[in-house]
Amino acid sequence: MEISLMVQSRAGSDLPIGVHPVLRLPDSPRMASLDFGGAPRAWTSPTPVEPGISRFKSDVRNALLTQMPTVSASGAQQTENMTRLPLPYPTEELVLVVGHHGSAMLTNHDESYSVSVSWDAEVFPACMLWLSNHGRDYHPWNRRFLGLGVEPIRSAFDLGAIVSRSRSNPLWRSGIPCTYSFSPEQDLETTYSIAVAEAGAAK
C-alpha cells in the first residue's frame, strides 16, 4: 500500500510534520524482530513517557537499539534490546531513530509475516518508535494495548512546534532537522508505503 501526502500552505511557516503507522505486536515476549537499514542510532525521550512505568533512561542520545539504557525501580542501570519485541514487562517508551535509510521492518515470528514501512528520509529524517507495551493502566487502555508505532517524522519527538522550531534543541544542534519550511509557492509532495510479506519471503 502506497500513501501519497500533499501539503499545501497558504503562508510560509516552519512546522513539524510526521505520519503515524502503528503495527501489531505478537502476544509472546521477544517474538518480533525490528530491523532498520543504515546505521540507526536512538535517542530516548527527554522525560519519562509514563512516570513510574517507563523503563528507558531519559535523554539518552545516539545509543544502539540493541543496548538501550534502562533504570530499574531499585535504580540499577542495565540495557535493553529494543529490536526484540514485545518486552517482557509493562512499559511505555518513545525512541527517536536517526541514521536510517528510510525504512524499517518488523517481523512477527509467532505468525510468520513481516511488515515493512518505507518513506523518504530527506523529508522524514527521523523515525519515532512508540512502544506501548501494556504500560498504560488507565481507561481506555487498561494495560491491554500492545503495539509499536513506526512513525516517520521531522520533529523533536512529539513535543510540538515551539520545541521543534528551536534551533537550540539537541536534535537541531546534532544536524537533525525538526521542522519543514512550508511555502505557498511550493507544495510538499511525498509518499510512504506499508508492505506485508511472508516472513520467509521478506527481503
N, CA and C atoms as a LAMMPS dump frame, in Angstrom:
ITEM: TIMESTEP
0
ITEM: NUMBER OF ATOMS
609
ITEM: BOX BOUNDS ff ff ff
-5.0000000000000000e+02 5.0000000000000000e+02
-5.0000000000000000e+02 5.0000000000000000e+02
-5.0000000000000000e+02 5.0000000000000000e+02
ITEM: ATOMS id mol type element x y z
1 1 1 N 0.846 -1.173 0
2 1 2 C 0 0 0
3 1 3 C 0.888 1.232 0
4 2 1 N 0.682 2.097 -0.982
5 2 2 C 1.449 3.341 -1.06
6 2 3 C 0.522 4.506 -0.776
7 3 1 N 0.941 5.365 0.15
8 3 2 C 0.142 6.512 0.56
9 3 3 C 0.822 7.774 0.07
10 4 1 N 0.065 8.614 -0.65
11 4 2 C 0.576 9.896 -1.126
12 4 3 C 0.131 11 -0.173
13 5 1 N 1.047 11.888 0.111
14 5 2 C 0.765 13.003 1.014
15 5 3 C 1.114 14.309 0.309
16 6 1 N 0.146 15.218 0.236
17 6 2 C 0.399 16.557 -0.3
18 6 3 C -0.015 17.589 0.738
19 7 1 N 0.88 18.512 1.011
20 7 2 C 0.588 19.598 1.946
21 7 3 C 0.686 20.912 1.177
22 8 1 N -0.413 21.649 1.157
23 8 2 C -0.453 22.967 0.522
24 8 3 C -0.531 24.032 1.603
25 9 1 N 0.322 25.028 1.487
26 9 2 C 0.421 26.063 2.52
27 9 3 C -0.059 27.395 1.971
28 10 1 N -0.869 28.093 2.77
29 10 2 C -1.327 29.431 2.373
30 10 3 C -0.313 30.505 2.735
31 11 1 N 0.598 30.174 3.666
32 11 2 C 1.615 31.132 4.098
33 11 3 C 2.875 30.36 4.465
34 12 1 N 3.993 31.049 4.432
35 12 2 C 5.239 30.419 4.816
36 12 3 C 5.259 30.102 6.306
37 13 1 N 5.771 28.924 6.653
38 13 2 C 5.83 28.547 8.065
39 13 3 C 6.804 27.395 8.244
40 14 1 N 7.415 27.34 9.422
41 14 2 C 8.265 26.215 9.809
42 14 3 C 7.487 25.395 10.834
43 15 1 N 7.159 24.151 10.463
44 15 2 C 6.338 23.314 11.334
45 15 3 C 6.86 21.881 11.348
46 16 1 N 6.695 21.184 12.476
47 16 2 C 6.996 19.751 12.49
48 16 3 C 5.946 18.996 11.69
49 17 1 N 6.337 17.826 11.19
50 17 2 C 5.413 17.017 10.406
51 17 3 C 5.756 15.546 10.622
52 18 1 N 4.753 14.685 10.547
53 18 2 C 5.002 13.257 10.696
54 18 3 C 3.779 12.446 10.338
55 19 1 N 3.96 11.153 10.181
56 19 2 C 2.854 10.224 9.954
57 19 3 C 2.909 9.142 11.031
58 20 1 N 1.808 8.378 11.171
59 20 2 C 1.593 7.652 12.427
60 20 3 C 1.18 6.192 12.226
61 21 1 N 1.896 5.397 11.425
62 21 2 C 1.546 3.967 11.357
63 21 3 C 1.814 3.274 12.696
64 22 1 N 0.904 2.41 13.097
65 22 2 C 1.069 1.615 14.322
66 22 3 C 0.914 0.145 13.954
67 23 1 N 1.885 -0.663 14.329
68 23 2 C 1.928 -2.069 13.943
69 23 3 C 1.592 -2.966 15.132
70 24 1 N 0.938 -4.066 14.829
71 24 2 C 0.586 -5.057 15.832
72 24 3 C 1.827 -5.829 16.252
73 25 1 N 1.927 -6.117 17.537
74 25 2 C 2.998 -6.965 18.064
75 25 3 C 2.416 -8.319 18.477
76 26 1 N 3.218 -9.381 18.433
77 26 2 C 2.732 -10.669 18.927
78 26 3 C 2.536 -10.628 20.438
79 27 1 N 1.726 -11.531 20.938
80 27 2 C 1.466 -11.57 22.377
81 27 3 C 2.665 -12.091 23.166
82 28 1 N 3.466 -12.968 22.572
83 28 2 C 4.586 -13.59 23.282
84 28 3 C 5.796 -12.664 23.292
85 29 1 N 6.464 -12.486 24.439
86 29 2 C 7.642 -11.623 24.507
87 29 3 C 8.745 -12.072 23.554
88 30 1 N 9.412 -11.083 22.957
89 30 2 C 10.602 -11.27 22.123
90 30 3 C 10.334 -12.018 20.818
91 31 1 N 9.07 -12.158 20.415
92 31 2 C 8.773 -12.927 19.214
93 31 3 C 8.617 -12.058 17.963
94 32 1 N 9.033 -10.791 18.052
95 32 2 C 9.11 -9.925 16.875
96 32 3 C 10.499 -9.305 16.828
97 33 1 N 11.025 -9.153 15.618
98 33 2 C 12.323 -8.502 15.458
99 33 3 C 12.154 -7.248 14.61
100 34 1 N 12.869 -6.2 15.004
101 34 2 C 12.797 -4.894 14.348
102 34 3 C 14.13 -4.611 13.683
103 35 1 N 14.078 -4.292 12.388
104 35 2 C 15.302 -4.045 11.623
105 35 3 C 15.185 -2.732 10.863
106 36 1 N 16.237 -1.905 10.964
107 36 2 C 16.359 -0.679 10.186
108 36 3 C 17.509 -0.837 9.199
109 37 1 N 17.379 -0.202 8.037
110 37 2 C 18.529 -0.081 7.161
111 37 3 C 19.435 1.041 7.631
112 38 1 N 20.647 1.051 7.149
113 38 2 C 21.593 2.101 7.526
114 38 3 C 22.302 1.782 8.818
115 39 1 N 22.677 2.839 9.546
116 39 2 C 23.365 2.692 10.829
117 39 3 C 22.539 3.412 11.891
118 40 1 N 21.424 2.815 12.305
119 40 2 C 20.495 3.534 13.178
120 40 3 C 21.061 3.806 14.564
121 41 1 N 20.764 5 15.047
122 41 2 C 21.104 5.4 16.413
123 41 3 C 19.837 5.93 17.067
124 42 1 N 19.746 5.744 18.368
125 42 2 C 18.5 6.022 19.071
126 42 3 C 18.669 7.111 20.128
127 43 1 N 17.653 7.964 20.222
128 43 2 C 17.541 8.978 21.265
129 43 3 C 16.297 8.659 22.078
130 44 1 N 16.405 8.681 23.389
131 44 2 C 15.228 8.443 24.218
132 44 3 C 14.547 9.765 24.556
133 45 1 N 13.3 9.661 24.981
134 45 2 C 12.509 10.836 25.319
135 45 3 C 13.211 11.678 26.39
136 46 1 N 13.159 13.009 26.273
137 46 2 C 13.805 13.858 27.286
138 46 3 C 13.262 13.651 28.693
139 47 1 N 12.013 13.215 28.797
140 47 2 C 11.397 12.922 30.099
141 47 3 C 10.692 11.572 30.004
142 48 1 N 10.449 10.9 31.123
143 48 2 C 9.742 9.619 31.067
144 48 3 C 8.383 9.761 30.394
145 49 1 N 8.057 8.829 29.518
146 49 2 C 6.777 8.876 28.819
147 49 3 C 5.631 8.669 29.8
148 50 1 N 5.765 7.682 30.655
149 50 2 C 4.795 7.417 31.725
150 50 3 C 5.588 7.292 33.019
151 51 1 N 5.664 8.357 33.821
152 51 2 C 6.449 8.298 35.065
153 51 3 C 6.025 7.121 35.937
154 52 1 N 7.017 6.399 36.425
155 52 2 C 6.756 5.232 37.252
156 52 3 C 6.548 3.961 36.463
157 53 1 N 6.371 4.082 35.151
158 53 2 C 6.147 2.923 34.289
159 53 3 C 7.282 2.764 33.282
160 54 1 N 7.668 3.871 32.628
161 54 2 C 8.71 3.813 31.601
162 54 3 C 10.031 3.328 32.193
163 55 1 N 10.748 2.496 31.46
164 55 2 C 11.99 1.894 31.95
165 55 3 C 13.239 2.501 31.31
166 56 1 N 13.112 3.031 30.095
167 56 2 C 14.305 3.543 29.426
168 56 3 C 14.791 4.813 30.111
169 57 1 N 16.093 4.926 30.236
170 57 2 C 16.684 6.128 30.817
171 57 3 C 16.382 7.329 29.924
172 58 1 N 15.955 8.426 30.533
173 58 2 C 15.582 9.614 29.764
174 58 3 C 16.798 10.325 29.194
175 59 1 N 16.581 10.987 28.053
176 59 2 C 17.554 11.884 27.435
177 59 3 C 18.883 11.188 27.119
178 60 1 N 18.789 9.958 26.638
179 60 2 C 19.97 9.254 26.129
180 60 3 C 20.078 9.558 24.639
181 61 1 N 21.292 9.808 24.169
182 61 2 C 21.491 10.222 22.784
183 61 3 C 22.459 9.286 22.077
184 62 1 N 22.104 8.936 20.839
185 62 2 C 22.97 8.133 19.968
186 62 3 C 23.315 6.769 20.565
187 63 1 N 22.319 6.115 21.129
188 63 2 C 22.506 4.762 21.649
189 63 3 C 22.201 3.745 20.549
190 64 1 N 22.68 2.529 20.731
191 64 2 C 22.308 1.43 19.852
192 64 3 C 20.945 0.898 20.27
193 65 1 N 20.106 0.543 19.297
194 65 2 C 18.801 -0.023 19.634
195 65 3 C 18.933 -1.322 20.418
196 66 1 N 20.034 -2.015 20.228
197 66 2 C 20.256 -3.269 20.957
198 66 3 C 20.802 -3.062 22.361
199 67 1 N 21.126 -1.804 22.707
200 67 2 C 21.713 -1.528 24.015
201 67 3 C 21.114 -0.247 24.608
202 68 1 N 19.799 -0.243 24.754
203 68 2 C 19.126 0.935 25.283
204 68 3 C 19.261 0.966 26.803
205 69 1 N 19.821 2.024 27.367
206 69 2 C 19.985 2.088 28.825
207 69 3 C 18.636 2.136 29.54
208 70 1 N 18.509 1.342 30.585
209 70 2 C 17.289 1.316 31.384
210 70 3 C 17.637 1.585 32.849
211 71 1 N 16.618 1.947 33.612
212 71 2 C 16.764 2.148 35.05
213 71 3 C 15.661 1.364 35.733
214 72 1 N 16.01 0.474 36.637
215 72 2 C 15.031 -0.331 37.35
216 72 3 C 14.449 0.448 38.52
217 73 1 N 13.438 -0.123 39.158
218 73 2 C 12.818 0.527 40.317
219 73 3 C 13.819 0.732 41.441
220 74 1 N 14.817 -0.133 41.525
221 74 2 C 15.84 -0.003 42.569
222 74 3 C 16.931 0.992 42.182
223 75 1 N 16.872 1.5 40.944
224 75 2 C 17.888 2.436 40.481
225 75 3 C 19.037 1.786 39.749
226 76 1 N 19.032 0.459 39.644
227 76 2 C 20.116 -0.239 38.937
228 76 3 C 20.024 0.03 37.437
229 77 1 N 21.165 0.276 36.808
230 77 2 C 21.211 0.562 35.386
231 77 3 C 21.59 -0.692 34.613
232 78 1 N 20.79 -0.974 33.564
233 78 2 C 21.045 -2.093 32.68
234 78 3 C 20.818 -1.637 31.256
235 79 1 N 20.817 -2.574 30.309
236 79 2 C 20.488 -2.23 28.931
237 79 3 C 19.397 -3.172 28.429
238 80 1 N 18.673 -2.692 27.435
239 80 2 C 17.574 -3.456 26.858
240 80 3 C 17.73 -3.511 25.342
241 81 1 N 17.365 -4.644 24.746
242 81 2 C 17.404 -4.818 23.298
243 81 3 C 16.035 -4.484 22.731
244 82 1 N 15.914 -3.307 22.093
245 82 2 C 14.627 -2.889 21.565
246 82 3 C 14.338 -3.494 20.199
247 83 1 N 15.245 -4.28 19.66
248 83 2 C 14.978 -4.916 18.377
249 83 3 C 14.258 -6.248 18.536
250 84 1 N 14.047 -6.703 19.782
251 84 2 C 13.278 -7.93 20.031
252 84 3 C 12.095 -7.569 20.929
253 85 1 N 10.925 -7.613 20.33
254 85 2 C 9.709 -7.117 20.981
255 85 3 C 8.613 -8.186 20.941
256 86 1 N 7.567 -8.03 21.774
257 86 2 C 7.413 -7.039 22.848
258 86 3 C 8.334 -7.349 24.023
259 87 1 N 8.51 -6.368 24.878
260 87 2 C 9.331 -6.565 26.065
261 87 3 C 8.544 -7.359 27.108
262 88 1 N 9.236 -8.069 27.992
263 88 2 C 8.545 -8.973 28.927
264 88 3 C 8.024 -8.289 30.183
265 89 1 N 7.814 -6.972 30.127
266 89 2 C 7.294 -6.246 31.287
267 89 3 C 6.523 -5.029 30.77
268 90 1 N 5.578 -4.491 31.554
269 90 2 C 4.813 -3.325 31.111
270 90 3 C 5.711 -2.09 31.015
271 91 1 N 5.581 -1.363 29.931
272 91 2 C 6.307 -0.102 29.795
273 91 3 C 5.713 0.72 28.661
274 92 1 N 6.012 2 28.66
275 92 2 C 5.661 2.925 27.58
276 92 3 C 6.919 3.697 27.23
277 93 1 N 7.313 3.684 25.955
278 93 2 C 8.559 4.324 25.561
279 93 3 C 8.397 5.095 24.254
280 94 1 N 9.126 6.196 24.139
281 94 2 C 9.296 6.922 22.884
282 94 3 C 10.781 6.966 22.575
283 95 1 N 11.13 6.506 21.386
284 95 2 C 12.531 6.473 20.961
285 95 3 C 12.608 7.069 19.566
286 96 1 N 13.519 8.002 19.363
287 96 2 C 13.719 8.63 18.059
288 96 3 C 14.925 7.974 17.384
289 97 1 N 14.705 7.421 16.193
290 97 2 C 15.764 6.731 15.459
291 97 3 C 16.236 7.619 14.312
292 98 1 N 17.541 7.825 14.235
293 98 2 C 18.155 8.583 13.142
294 98 3 C 19.249 7.712 12.513
295 99 1 N 19.768 8.155 11.384
296 99 2 C 20.816 7.394 10.722
297 99 3 C 20.296 6.197 9.955
298 100 1 N 19.011 6.215 9.612
299 100 2 C 18.392 5.116 8.87
300 100 3 C 18.394 5.43 7.378
301 101 1 N 17.92 4.47 6.577
302 101 2 C 17.788 4.661 5.138
303 101 3 C 16.341 4.898 4.709
304 102 1 N 15.484 5.224 5.656
305 102 2 C 14.093 5.474 5.31
306 102 3 C 13.258 4.214 5.234
307 103 1 N 13.597 3.223 6.039
308 103 2 C 12.781 2.007 6.06
309 103 3 C 12.973 1.286 7.386
310 104 1 N 11.955 0.532 7.767
311 104 2 C 12.011 -0.316 8.956
312 104 3 C 11.147 -1.536 8.698
313 105 1 N 11.569 -2.682 9.203
314 105 2 C 10.808 -3.91 9.024
315 105 3 C 10.598 -4.589 10.371
316 106 1 N 9.362 -4.943 10.659
317 106 2 C 9.01 -5.688 11.858
318 106 3 C 8.577 -7.081 11.431
319 107 1 N 9.286 -8.095 11.917
320 107 2 C 8.959 -9.479 11.593
321 107 3 C 8.312 -10.144 12.798
322 108 1 N 7.121 -10.657 12.586
323 108 2 C 6.369 -11.37 13.619
324 108 3 C 6.685 -12.855 13.46
325 109 1 N 7.563 -13.382 14.314
326 109 2 C 7.989 -14.773 14.203
327 109 3 C 6.914 -15.732 14.703
328 110 1 N 6.013 -15.252 15.551
329 110 2 C 4.904 -16.081 16.021
330 110 3 C 3.962 -16.445 14.879
331 111 1 N 3.762 -15.482 13.961
332 111 2 C 2.766 -15.669 12.901
333 111 3 C 3.375 -15.684 11.505
334 112 1 N 4.712 -15.64 11.428
335 112 2 C 5.457 -15.835 10.17
336 112 3 C 5.109 -14.814 9.09
337 113 1 N 5.111 -13.533 9.471
338 113 2 C 4.968 -12.491 8.451
339 113 3 C 5.79 -11.279 8.881
340 114 1 N 6.053 -10.41 7.934
341 114 2 C 6.773 -9.172 8.217
342 114 3 C 5.993 -7.997 7.648
343 115 1 N 6.159 -6.849 8.288
344 115 2 C 5.576 -5.593 7.816
345 115 3 C 6.714 -4.596 7.635
346 116 1 N 6.789 -4.016 6.452
347 116 2 C 7.821 -3.013 6.168
348 116 3 C 7.172 -1.649 5.979
349 117 1 N 7.773 -0.646 6.578
350 117 2 C 7.356 0.742 6.379
351 117 3 C 8.52 1.465 5.717
352 118 1 N 8.258 2.147 4.596
353 118 2 C 9.301 2.858 3.848
354 118 3 C 8.849 4.292 3.605
355 119 1 N 9.819 5.221 3.625
356 119 2 C 9.5 6.632 3.467
357 119 3 C 10.711 7.354 2.894
358 120 1 N 10.522 8.622 2.542
359 120 2 C 11.595 9.464 2.021
360 120 3 C 12.373 10.049 3.205
361 121 1 N 13.604 9.595 3.373
362 121 2 C 14.408 10.044 4.516
363 121 3 C 14.818 11.509 4.399
364 122 1 N 14.736 12.081 3.204
365 122 2 C 15.014 13.513 3.078
366 122 3 C 13.881 14.336 3.691
367 123 1 N 12.663 13.865 3.539
368 123 2 C 11.51 14.568 4.118
369 123 3 C 11.371 14.244 5.595
370 124 1 N 11.521 12.952 5.923
371 124 2 C 11.376 12.488 7.304
372 124 3 C 12.709 11.907 7.781
373 125 1 N 13.6 12.746 8.31
374 125 2 C 14.939 12.269 8.678
375 125 3 C 14.98 11.437 9.956
376 126 1 N 13.894 11.424 10.714
377 126 2 C 13.843 10.636 11.951
378 126 3 C 12.636 9.713 11.905
379 127 1 N 12.702 8.671 12.717
380 127 2 C 11.563 7.776 12.874
381 127 3 C 11.314 7.618 14.371
382 128 1 N 10.135 8.009 14.81
383 128 2 C 9.816 7.868 16.227
384 128 3 C 9.144 6.516 16.465
385 129 1 N 9.718 5.741 17.36
386 129 2 C 9.121 4.484 17.781
387 129 3 C 8.314 4.732 19.046
388 130 1 N 7.036 4.432 18.976
389 130 2 C 6.177 4.491 20.162
390 130 3 C 5.885 3.054 20.569
391 131 1 N 6.519 2.607 21.634
392 131 2 C 6.291 1.272 22.145
393 131 3 C 5.273 1.346 23.278
394 132 1 N 4.066 0.833 23.022
395 132 2 C 3.033 0.753 24.057
396 132 3 C 2.934 -0.713 24.445
397 133 1 N 3.578 -1.052 25.541
398 133 2 C 3.825 -2.44 25.938
399 133 3 C 3.037 -2.754 27.216
400 134 1 N 1.685 -2.674 27.105
401 134 2 C 0.802 -2.88 28.266
402 134 3 C 1.122 -1.9 29.4
403 135 1 N 1.635 -0.731 29.058
404 135 2 C 2.11 0.173 30.098
405 135 3 C 1.079 1.138 30.633
406 136 1 N 0.009 1.4 29.866
407 136 2 C -0.979 2.381 30.309
408 136 3 C -2.103 1.652 31.054
409 137 1 N -2.175 1.902 32.366
410 137 2 C -3.136 1.168 33.183
411 137 3 C -4.455 1.9 33.367
412 138 1 N -4.625 3.068 32.72
413 138 2 C -5.847 3.849 32.88
414 138 3 C -6.744 3.673 31.649
415 139 1 N -8.012 4.077 31.805
416 139 2 C -9.01 3.969 30.739
417 139 3 C -8.616 4.877 29.563
418 140 1 N -8.763 4.46 28.316
419 140 2 C -9.353 3.195 27.856
420 140 3 C -8.327 2.083 27.622
421 141 1 N -7.073 2.308 28.031
422 141 2 C -6.017 1.348 27.719
423 141 3 C -6.08 0.116 28.636
424 142 1 N -6.156 0.374 29.943
425 142 2 C -6.325 -0.704 30.929
426 142 3 C -5.303 -1.835 30.765
427 143 1 N -4.089 -1.454 30.402
428 143 2 C -2.973 -2.397 30.219
429 143 3 C -3.267 -3.499 29.201
430 144 1 N -4.172 -3.237 28.271
431 144 2 C -4.498 -4.237 27.256
432 144 3 C -3.766 -3.982 25.946
433 145 1 N -3.383 -2.72 25.693
434 145 2 C -2.872 -2.386 24.364
435 145 3 C -1.4 -2.76 24.219
436 146 1 N -1.085 -3.37 23.065
437 146 2 C 0.272 -3.788 22.752
438 146 3 C 0.522 -3.452 21.291
439 147 1 N 1.393 -2.498 21.025
440 147 2 C 1.643 -2.107 19.651
441 147 3 C 2.914 -1.294 19.534
442 148 1 N 3.375 -1.143 18.288
443 148 2 C 4.584 -0.37 18.005
444 148 3 C 4.276 0.648 16.925
445 149 1 N 4.324 1.932 17.303
446 149 2 C 4.248 2.991 16.314
447 149 3 C 5.581 3.122 15.599
448 150 1 N 5.557 3.062 14.275
449 150 2 C 6.752 3.28 13.441
450 150 3 C 6.441 4.54 12.644
451 151 1 N 6.876 5.688 13.16
452 151 2 C 6.343 6.979 12.747
453 151 3 C 7.427 7.868 12.124
454 152 1 N 7.516 7.912 10.79
455 152 2 C 8.459 8.834 10.147
456 152 3 C 8.1 10.277 10.491
457 153 1 N 9.072 11.022 10.994
458 153 2 C 8.782 12.394 11.422
459 153 3 C 9.93 13.333 11.06
460 154 1 N 9.588 14.594 11.081
461 154 2 C 10.557 15.697 11.033
462 154 3 C 10.158 16.599 12.192
463 155 1 N 10.579 16.219 13.386
464 155 2 C 10.057 16.826 14.602
465 155 3 C 10.944 16.457 15.783
466 156 1 N 10.884 17.254 16.827
467 156 2 C 11.547 16.915 18.088
468 156 3 C 10.582 16.064 18.898
469 157 1 N 10.673 14.739 18.712
470 157 2 C 9.716 13.817 19.303
471 157 3 C 8.299 14.313 18.974
472 158 1 N 7.407 14.327 19.978
473 158 2 C 6.052 14.859 19.765
474 158 3 C 5.848 16.08 20.662
475 159 1 N 6.905 16.87 20.804
476 159 2 C 6.901 17.968 21.771
477 159 3 C 6.329 19.268 21.223
478 160 1 N 5.84 19.257 19.978
479 160 2 C 5.132 20.417 19.47
480 160 3 C 6.011 21.382 18.689
481 161 1 N 5.349 22.422 18.157
482 161 2 C 6.002 23.343 17.225
483 161 3 C 7.059 24.216 17.896
484 162 1 N 6.803 24.682 19.103
485 162 2 C 7.748 25.609 19.739
486 162 3 C 9.084 24.917 19.989
487 163 1 N 9.05 23.712 20.568
488 163 2 C 10.288 22.971 20.825
489 163 3 C 10.957 22.58 19.514
490 164 1 N 10.162 22.133 18.545
491 164 2 C 10.74 21.685 17.277
492 164 3 C 11.388 22.825 16.502
493 165 1 N 10.826 24.035 16.601
494 165 2 C 11.41 25.181 15.884
495 165 3 C 12.718 25.645 16.513
496 166 1 N 12.9 25.425 17.779
497 166 2 C 14.048 25.983 18.483
498 166 3 C 15.352 25.369 17.984
499 167 1 N 16.199 26.197 17.395
500 167 2 C 17.482 25.702 16.884
501 167 3 C 18.452 25.342 18.005
502 168 1 N 18.065 25.638 19.246
503 168 2 C 18.933 25.28 20.365
504 168 3 C 18.63 23.891 20.907
505 169 1 N 17.596 23.218 20.366
506 169 2 C 17.334 21.881 20.898
507 169 3 C 18.423 20.912 20.421
508 170 1 N 18.701 19.864 21.184
509 170 2 C 19.849 18.992 20.885
510 170 3 C 19.784 18.319 19.524
511 171 1 N 18.598 18.055 19.011
512 171 2 C 18.487 17.423 17.694
513 171 3 C 18.969 18.356 16.597
514 172 1 N 18.475 19.594 16.599
515 172 2 C 18.958 20.575 15.629
516 172 3 C 20.467 20.755 15.739
517 173 1 N 20.979 20.829 16.971
518 173 2 C 22.421 21.034 17.154
519 173 3 C 23.223 19.842 16.63
520 174 1 N 22.604 18.678 16.555
521 174 2 C 23.271 17.492 16.017
522 174 3 C 23.05 17.328 14.519
523 175 1 N 22.398 18.317 13.89
524 175 2 C 22.2 18.263 12.45
525 175 3 C 20.947 17.523 12.014
526 176 1 N 20.005 17.302 12.935
527 176 2 C 18.769 16.58 12.62
528 176 3 C 17.632 17.598 12.549
529 177 1 N 17.138 17.92 11.354
530 177 2 C 16.089 18.942 11.239
531 177 3 C 14.794 18.501 11.893
532 178 1 N 14.119 19.454 12.539
533 178 2 C 12.912 19.147 13.309
534 178 3 C 11.67 19.859 12.774
535 179 1 N 11.817 20.654 11.715
536 179 2 C 10.668 21.299 11.08
537 179 3 C 10.867 21.296 9.572
538 180 1 N 9.762 21.469 8.865
539 180 2 C 9.79 21.611 7.409
540 180 3 C 9.401 23.047 7.081
541 181 1 N 10.105 23.653 6.136
542 181 2 C 9.818 25.037 5.725
543 181 3 C 8.754 25.013 4.62
544 182 1 N 7.506 25.22 5.021
545 182 2 C 6.404 25.221 4.064
546 182 3 C 6.329 26.573 3.367
547 183 1 N 5.927 26.538 2.094
548 183 2 C 5.839 27.755 1.299
549 183 3 C 4.613 27.678 0.4
550 184 1 N 3.909 28.796 0.237
551 184 2 C 2.763 28.787 -0.695
552 184 3 C 3.198 28.615 -2.139
553 185 1 N 4.465 28.835 -2.426
554 185 2 C 4.967 28.679 -3.793
555 185 3 C 5.318 27.233 -4.134
556 186 1 N 5.469 26.381 -3.109
557 186 2 C 5.914 25.014 -3.361
558 186 3 C 5.182 24.047 -2.434
559 187 1 N 4.33 23.193 -3.011
560 187 2 C 3.658 22.172 -2.205
561 187 3 C 4.671 21.115 -1.767
562 188 1 N 4.4 20.523 -0.628
563 188 2 C 5.148 19.342 -0.212
564 188 3 C 4.413 18.115 -0.731
565 189 1 N 5.1 17.326 -1.546
566 189 2 C 4.547 16.073 -2.039
567 189 3 C 5.509 14.945 -1.696
568 190 1 N 5.001 13.921 -1.037
569 190 2 C 5.839 12.783 -0.671
570 190 3 C 4.967 11.542 -0.573
571 191 1 N 5.59 10.392 -0.532
572 191 2 C 4.861 9.135 -0.373
573 191 3 C 5.542 8.297 0.698
574 192 1 N 4.771 7.426 1.304
575 192 2 C 5.334 6.379 2.158
576 192 3 C 4.534 5.112 1.898
577 193 1 N 5.099 3.97 2.248
578 193 2 C 4.446 2.712 1.912
579 193 3 C 4.485 1.745 3.087
580 194 1 N 3.515 0.841 3.096
581 194 2 C 3.427 -0.233 4.08
582 194 3 C 3.23 -1.53 3.302
583 195 1 N 4.097 -2.504 3.515
584 195 2 C 4.042 -3.753 2.776
585 195 3 C 4.071 -4.929 3.733
586 196 1 N 3.351 -5.979 3.399
587 196 2 C 3.294 -7.197 4.202
588 196 3 C 3.782 -8.363 3.36
589 197 1 N 4.581 -9.244 3.965
590 197 2 C 5.103 -10.415 3.256
591 197 3 C 5.224 -11.589 4.216
592 198 1 N 5.22 -12.775 3.664
593 198 2 C 5.545 -13.94 4.475
594 198 3 C 6.96 -13.774 4.994
595 199 1 N 7.188 -14.168 6.231
596 199 2 C 8.498 -13.93 6.852
597 199 3 C 9.616 -14.593 6.057
598 200 1 N 9.367 -15.762 5.503
599 200 2 C 10.408 -16.441 4.736
600 200 3 C 10.727 -15.759 3.436
601 201 1 N 9.785 -14.926 2.934
602 201 2 C 9.999 -14.249 1.661
603 201 3 C 10.456 -12.816 1.833
604 202 1 N 10.547 -12.33 3.076
605 202 2 C 10.914 -10.933 3.328
606 202 3 C 12.335 -10.665 2.877
607 203 1 N 12.56 -9.506 2.289
608 203 2 C 13.895 -9.094 1.845
609 203 3 C 14.482 -8.111 2.838
